[in-house]
Amino acid sequence: MLFSETTKEIMFNQPRDLKEVIEHLKGFKPQKGDKSKIREEFYLYRFLIGCFKISKLPFPIKIISTESPDFIFIETNKNEEIGIEHTRATLKSYKIAVSELKKYPKGSKIELSHYSPYRKLPKKESDSGIIAPGDKLKGKGWDGDQAEREWAEIILNSIERKMHLLNEGHFRRKEENQLIIEDDSPAYFMIRENEAIDMLKKKYNQTVFSEKSIFDKIHIFSNCTLIYDIFGECLKVNL
């Protein structure tokens, strides 16, 4: 971790300062059991690299590790503060199944289409989508644009949850507030990316949010791609 109990801020004065971040990322992947702050930092670092690749990272910039929001970016030349919040878009039943999979015989798989935002499974049935070797699949997979529709719904649900947090009294809103979404949905590597993005945009634009404040920019990490400002410029960069 670049941040620690004693170091709560880092400064990037010029592009070469990002080398430390790149070295830190090499070979690192969040593991089961990692603390949430480690995951937040991991995706923050990836976000920095992605922003740099599309010329969206201003220098010099100070980054402060905090809570609600998770990070604060300060563009020192403008003295403007940007709040950065991180979230994970997934299904609870799916994540339980991923955890339970290790208890099953070697070669067992998760039938991903079994987990849907439109069909909530009781906690005790979360492992019902695990298929042991030799067993038949329980469903027919995703049909037509079903994977894209379910992906868009899972992402939108995560946005709505964080939108609620943004408007709570303890959240320190800044001049600009941004959200980074870590896509951990069952369908993330099955989607047709452009079609899924279009569906999400349509769903988002049709949603009437009751909250007073919304995020100024929303970014998504999905299948090794950073989708920067998905409801605005919508720039994609491979990471």
PyMOL commands that set and color helices and strands:
alter all, ss='L'
color gray80, all
select helices_A, chain A and resi 15-25+36-53+92-103+112-114+123-129+146-166+193-206
alter helices_A, ss='H'
color red, helices_A
select strands_A, chain A and resi 9-12+61-65+71-75+80-89+109-110+130-131+176-183+217-222+225-228+235-238
alter strands_A, ss='S'
color yellow, strands_A
deselect
rebuild
show_as cartoon
